[in-house]
């Protein structure tokens, strides 16, 4: 593909957006809508922090963790499940106390936990990444009551994860050397992954980063270094490209009471990031998302 037709036949959009009224971050990631409190949850990987606030910026609360925060998801008991470099930790948001739940097998300082999410039954999944992002030393992990289990290996930079509305397919990202998005068959009852295959090839602009899936089964993905968010059909075709004011958008989720707003996080990281870097934008794309399922505490260790 040439630069002129890099997005193929995709429709181009410049959305009518606004920014959340919260401080800029360094590497904001992993937005999750909390329907109970009508607030947004997100992390800042490099600031070791987790934040929560209303879409108008109200009631901003921030917790600081010991290490880089790959992701945070709500649990069914009101607590948070948090990705730390060495594995999965439990955070009590009322006290700020954290404790490990499931550590990575064979700790390796070259590897850390990155993005994570819950499937439709409340199991926690996460990717790991090679810190230098040059070797396929990471993987896709599933958390069980016995610990963290590698399901897919040979990933350089495990990143965005999402499931089709019917739960029969899982999508996962390798933002590292391959720069690809993959799809695999998913057994929701047993939490099994099979028949992984290439879903979106690497020749599109930017790097694939975080993602979410809407109620119609379309995949929405952030394109780091391309100032763009893409909407991909279940067949793997880029149907729409939404321009963002941030050079390095990192992830996205549907938010709001009707799940009809799209929230996009970004990074103030690297040269030439621009004045909007590290901000969080929101807009209405004309689609609706799927409600996130909280992590089931009976499916994690130590409870």
TAMOVEN-V877070 format. One record per residue. N is the residue number from 0. RES is the residue in three letters. PHI is phi in whole degrees, 0 to 359 (NA if undefined). NEAR is the number of other ideal C-beta (glycine too) atoms within 8 Angstrom. Layout:
# TAMOVEN-V877070
N | RES | PHI | NEAR
N | RES | PHI | NEAR
This chain:
# TAMOVEN-V877070
0 | UNK | NA | 6
1 | UNK | 275 | 5
2 | UNK | 297 | 3
3 | UNK | 293 | 4
4 | UNK | 241 | 6
5 | UNK | 300 | 10
6 | UNK | 260 | 11
7 | UNK | 63 | 8
8 | UNK | 267 | 3
9 | UNK | 298 | 10
10 | UNK | 286 | 6
11 | UNK | 258 | 8
12 | UNK | 226 | 9
13 | UNK | 242 | 5
14 | UNK | 289 | 9
15 | UNK | 274 | 4
16 | UNK | 243 | 9
17 | UNK | 218 | 6
18 | UNK | 262 | 9
19 | UNK | 294 | 14
20 | UNK | 275 | 5
21 | UNK | 225 | 8
22 | UNK | 300 | 3
23 | UNK | 298 | 6
24 | UNK | 250 | 13
25 | UNK | 265 | 11
26 | UNK | 218 | 13
27 | UNK | 286 | 14
28 | UNK | 206 | 15
29 | UNK | 54 | 14
30 | UNK | 293 | 16
31 | UNK | 221 | 12
32 | UNK | 275 | 15
33 | UNK | 254 | 11
34 | UNK | 294 | 7
35 | UNK | 298 | 4
36 | UNK | 261 | 6
37 | UNK | 53 | 8
38 | UNK | 227 | 11
39 | UNK | 256 | 15
40 | UNK | 249 | 15
41 | UNK | 207 | 15
42 | UNK | 237 | 13
43 | UNK | 236 | 15
44 | UNK | 303 | 11
45 | UNK | 282 | 8
46 | UNK | 267 | 9
47 | UNK | 57 | 11
48 | UNK | 233 | 11
49 | UNK | 234 | 15
50 | UNK | 231 | 13
51 | UNK | 217 | 14
52 | UNK | 197 | 13
53 | UNK | 290 | 9
54 | UNK | 295 | 13
55 | UNK | 266 | 6
56 | UNK | 86 | 9
57 | UNK | 286 | 6
58 | UNK | 56 | 7
59 | UNK | 296 | 9
60 | UNK | 230 | 8
61 | UNK | 227 | 8
62 | UNK | 244 | 10
63 | UNK | 250 | 6
64 | UNK | 255 | 13
65 | UNK | 295 | 5
66 | UNK | 230 | 9
67 | UNK | 303 | 9
68 | UNK | 261 | 15
69 | UNK | 287 | 16
70 | UNK | 195 | 15
71 | UNK | 213 | 14
72 | UNK | 228 | 15
73 | UNK | 287 | 13
74 | UNK | 251 | 13
75 | UNK | 287 | 9
76 | UNK | 257 | 5
77 | UNK | 91 | 6
78 | UNK | 270 | 11
79 | UNK | 235 | 12
80 | UNK | 258 | 16
81 | UNK | 235 | 14
82 | UNK | 274 | 14
83 | UNK | 249 | 15
84 | UNK | 308 | 7
85 | UNK | 265 | 10
86 | UNK | 153 | 12
87 | UNK | 256 | 18
88 | UNK | 237 | 13
89 | UNK | 252 | 15
90 | UNK | 240 | 15
91 | UNK | 271 | 9
92 | UNK | 291 | 11
93 | UNK | 280 | 4
94 | UNK | 249 | 5
95 | UNK | 79 | 8
96 | UNK | 281 | 6
97 | UNK | 235 | 10
98 | UNK | 212 | 7
99 | UNK | 287 | 10
100 | UNK | 248 | 13
101 | UNK | 213 | 10
102 | UNK | 270 | 10
103 | UNK | 296 | 12
104 | UNK | 290 | 6
105 | UNK | 58 | 4
106 | UNK | 309 | 7
107 | UNK | 223 | 7
108 | UNK | 298 | 4
109 | UNK | 280 | 8
110 | UNK | 240 | 12
111 | UNK | 216 | 11
112 | UNK | 289 | 15
113 | UNK | 240 | 15
114 | UNK | 289 | 17
115 | UNK | 204 | 16
116 | UNK | 194 | 12
117 | UNK | 258 | 12
118 | UNK | 280 | 14
119 | UNK | 291 | 8
120 | UNK | 258 | 9
121 | UNK | 95 | 12
122 | UNK | 283 | 13
123 | UNK | 268 | 15
124 | UNK | 235 | 14
125 | UNK | 205 | 19
126 | UNK | 253 | 18
127 | UNK | 244 | 14
128 | UNK | 221 | 16
129 | UNK | 283 | 14
130 | UNK | 304 | 7
131 | UNK | 280 | 6
132 | UNK | 56 | 10
133 | UNK | 233 | 7
134 | UNK | 233 | 7
135 | UNK | 279 | 10
136 | UNK | 259 | 9
137 | UNK | 264 | 14
138 | UNK | 193 | 12
139 | UNK | 251 | 14
140 | UNK | 242 | 13
141 | UNK | 242 | 11
142 | UNK | 264 | 16
143 | UNK | 235 | 11
144 | UNK | 301 | 6
145 | UNK | 270 | 5
146 | UNK | 140 | 9
147 | UNK | 264 | 14
148 | UNK | 242 | 9
149 | UNK | 288 | 9
150 | UNK | 255 | 10
151 | UNK | 232 | 11
152 | UNK | 247 | 6
153 | UNK | 78 | 5
154 | UNK | 259 | 16
155 | UNK | 279 | 15
156 | UNK | 227 | 14
157 | UNK | 295 | 15
158 | UNK | 223 | 15
159 | UNK | 311 | 16
160 | UNK | 229 | 16
161 | UNK | 196 | 10
162 | UNK | 236 | 12
163 | UNK | 295 | 12
164 | UNK | 304 | 9
165 | UNK | 273 | 6
166 | UNK | 72 | 11
167 | UNK | 263 | 7
168 | UNK | 221 | 12
169 | UNK | 241 | 13
170 | UNK | 247 | 17
171 | UNK | 214 | 15
172 | UNK | 244 | 19
173 | UNK | 243 | 16
174 | UNK | 278 | 13
175 | UNK | 281 | 14
176 | UNK | 306 | 8
177 | UNK | 290 | 7
178 | UNK | 55 | 9
179 | UNK | 236 | 12
180 | UNK | 250 | 16
181 | UNK | 243 | 12
182 | UNK | 235 | 10
183 | UNK | 212 | 14
184 | UNK | 290 | 8
185 | UNK | 229 | 13
186 | UNK | 262 | 9
187 | UNK | 295 | 10
188 | UNK | 295 | 4
189 | UNK | 259 | 5
190 | UNK | 69 | 10
191 | UNK | 254 | 7
192 | UNK | 244 | 11
193 | UNK | 213 | 7
194 | UNK | 53 | 5
195 | UNK | 294 | 8
196 | UNK | 209 | 7
197 | UNK | 295 | 7
198 | UNK | 251 | 10
199 | UNK | 227 | 11
200 | UNK | 289 | 6
201 | UNK | 276 | 6
202 | UNK | 281 | 5
203 | UNK | 283 | 13
204 | UNK | 300 | 8
205 | UNK | 74 | 10
206 | UNK | 251 | 9
207 | UNK | 292 | 17
208 | UNK | 231 | 15
209 | UNK | 292 | 15
210 | UNK | 211 | 17
211 | UNK | 212 | 13
212 | UNK | 238 | 14
213 | UNK | 268 | 12
214 | UNK | 293 | 9
215 | UNK | 265 | 6
216 | UNK | 91 | 10
217 | UNK | 281 | 12
218 | UNK | 259 | 13
219 | UNK | 251 | 14
220 | UNK | 228 | 16
221 | UNK | 283 | 16
222 | UNK | 243 | 16
223 | UNK | 304 | 13
224 | UNK | 76 | 8
225 | UNK | 236 | 10
226 | UNK | 51 | 10
227 | UNK | 211 | 13
228 | UNK | 235 | 14
229 | UNK | 246 | 14
230 | UNK | 246 | 14
231 | UNK | 246 | 14
232 | UNK | 289 | 8
233 | UNK | 298 | 8
234 | UNK | 270 | 4
235 | UNK | 88 | 8
236 | UNK | 251 | 7
237 | UNK | 287 | 12
238 | UNK | 267 | 9
239 | UNK | 217 | 10
240 | UNK | 235 | 13
241 | UNK | 251 | 13
242 | UNK | 287 | 10
243 | UNK | 240 | 12
244 | UNK | 282 | 9
245 | UNK | 257 | 16
246 | UNK | 296 | 10
247 | UNK | 239 | 12
248 | UNK | 296 | 16
249 | UNK | 245 | 13
250 | UNK | 195 | 16
251 | UNK | 203 | 15
252 | UNK | 203 | 12
253 | UNK | 275 | 15
254 | UNK | 218 | 13
255 | UNK | 91 | 9
256 | UNK | 305 | 5
257 | UNK | 260 | 6
258 | UNK | 52 | 13
259 | UNK | 245 | 9
260 | UNK | 250 | 12
261 | UNK | 253 | 15
262 | UNK | 254 | 16
263 | UNK | 232 | 15
264 | UNK | 270 | 17
265 | UNK | 206 | 17
266 | UNK | 239 | 16
267 | UNK | 258 | 10
268 | UNK | 215 | 10
269 | UNK | 92 | 6
270 | UNK | 286 | 3
271 | UNK | 66 | 5
272 | UNK | 293 | 12
273 | UNK | 92 | 8
274 | UNK | 290 | 3
275 | UNK | 266 | 10
276 | UNK | 300 | 14
277 | UNK | 84 | 14
278 | UNK | 268 | 12
279 | UNK | 242 | 15
280 | UNK | 254 | 15
281 | UNK | 219 | 13
282 | UNK | 200 | 11
283 | UNK | 259 | 8
284 | UNK | 269 | 10
285 | UNK | 85 | 3
286 | UNK | 223 | 12
287 | UNK | 236 | 8
288 | UNK | 264 | 15
289 | UNK | 252 | 9
290 | UNK | 294 | 6
291 | UNK | 286 | 11
292 | UNK | 268 | 8
293 | UNK | 292 | 10
294 | UNK | 296 | 14
295 | UNK | 274 | 11
296 | UNK | 291 | 10
297 | UNK | 283 | 6
298 | UNK | 252 | 11
299 | UNK | 240 | 16
300 | UNK | 291 | 10
301 | UNK | 75 | 6
302 | UNK | 235 | 6
